[in-house]
């Protein structure tokens, strides 16, 4: 059997796709895969911060359209790029093992947040990262930094930025344990990551029940639980890429711990929720964040 798999064409996207397909092959060795490269809005527009593009799902929509049109059987994404609501007829059905979900301060000098020089230039095009950094270190400059992982790292190596905030998962997946730059990992209590970071997800047609069953068998159970909690949080909190909200779940020993946060105007707010139902935990965390975001705290 041959399945067509749609994905973005960056080196990282292809590595992530291979990772997820290897999990599928482990439970169904007879399946063969054909990779279909799709260029997305986010790939084509590189001169604007993400929040200024004004299109939802800028790294997702075109890839999923290949499935809706029957041009592909599976669409593969970084889960963090998927909006809380997919196009009608589609469902998130498979999850890779999770790479570390955290963000990191990356630099050539090995800075941590506390040792960044006053006035240092920090690159990020994420509203979430920018607002949290401004709340923690209002004395540094934050300016947009777009591009693939290697593009952004090269700009730091060239001295165009003193540091940047980037996802640990992307750097480790691209470079392994020896990246060409120094990482200071940021705990979620300091800067909560976007929901889904570190997980590779498979999207299929809701009607393809046999494929949904296969992907469920191939999914990492721990990542699946955390993804359920985080996507419920994303849906309930009602935040897009223009709002500085983050949240991450940790499934351990039958319980789910959720750490979430919101930052705006130099203030940040962090909440922690624990429970045994990932859906309920995600909703409770969202309720707490909404109270603060809407001025109730």
Residue, then its C-alpha position, 0 to 999 in steps of 0.5 A: x500500500x502507498x500513501x501520499x504524504x503532504x508536508x512543507x519542504x524545509x529541511x526540518x519539516x522533512x526530518x519531522x515527517x520522516x520521524x512520524x512516518x517511521x512510527x507508522x512503519x513500525x506498526x505497519x511495515x508494508x506501507x510505502x510513502x510518497x512525499x508531496x512538497x507543498x509551499x505555504x503562505x508562511x514560507x512565501x512571505x518572509x519579510x513580515x512578522x507572523x502576526x502581521x500577515x493576517x492569515x490563520x494557519x499560514x504554515x498549515x492551510x495549503x498542506x491540508x488542502x492537499x488532503x481535502x482535494x484528494x492529492x494526499x492521504x496525510x498532512x504532516x505538521x508541527x502541532x504548534x502550527x495547527x489552529x484550534x479549529x481545522x477545516x471541516x472534514x479534517x481531524x488530527x489523528x497521529x502524534x510523534x514522540x515529543x521532543x523537548x517542548x521548551x523555548x531557549x535563549x540562543x546566542x554565541x556568548x551563552x547568555x541567560x536572560x539575567x546576563x543579557x547586556x542592557x540594550x541587547x538585540x533579541x530576535x523573534x517574530x512571535x508576539x508571545x516570546x516578545x511580550x514575555x521577554x519585555x516583561x522579564x527584561x524591559x531593558x533589551x530590544x526585541x526585533x523581528x527575526x523570520x526564516x527557517x531554523x538554520x537561517x535564524x541561527x546563521x543571523x545570530x552567528x553573523x552577529x546581526x542579533x545578540x540572541x534570539x528566542x527559538x524552540x529547542x525541538x527544532x534545533x535538536x531535530x536539525x542539529x542533534x546534540x551538538x548545535x552550532x550555537x549555545x542554548x539556555x533553556x527557558x522553563x515554562x514558568x518563565x516563558x511558556x511555549x506555544x501549545x503543541x511545540x515539540x510534537x509532529x502531528x498527522x492530519x487526515x480526512x475525518x472519513x478515513x476511519x481505517x487511517x485514523x485507527x492506524x495513526x492512533x496505533x502509531x501515536x506516542x501515548x504520552x504525546x497524545x495526552x499532552x496534545x489533547x490537553x494543549x489543543x483544548x486549552x488553545x480552543x478554550x483560551x481563544x488566542x491566535x498568534x497575535x496574543x501572547x499566550x502559551x501553555x504546555x502539558x506534562x502527562x505523568x503517572x496518570x495525571x496531567x500538569x498544565x503550565x500556562x501564561x499570558x503577558x502584556x504591557x510589561x506584566x506576565x501571569x503564570x498558572x498551574x493546573x493538575x488533574x487526571x482528565x486532559x480535556x478538563x485540565x486544558x479548559x481549567x488552565x484556559x479559564x485562569x488565563x482568560x480571567x487575567x487576560x480580560x482584567x479579572x485578576 
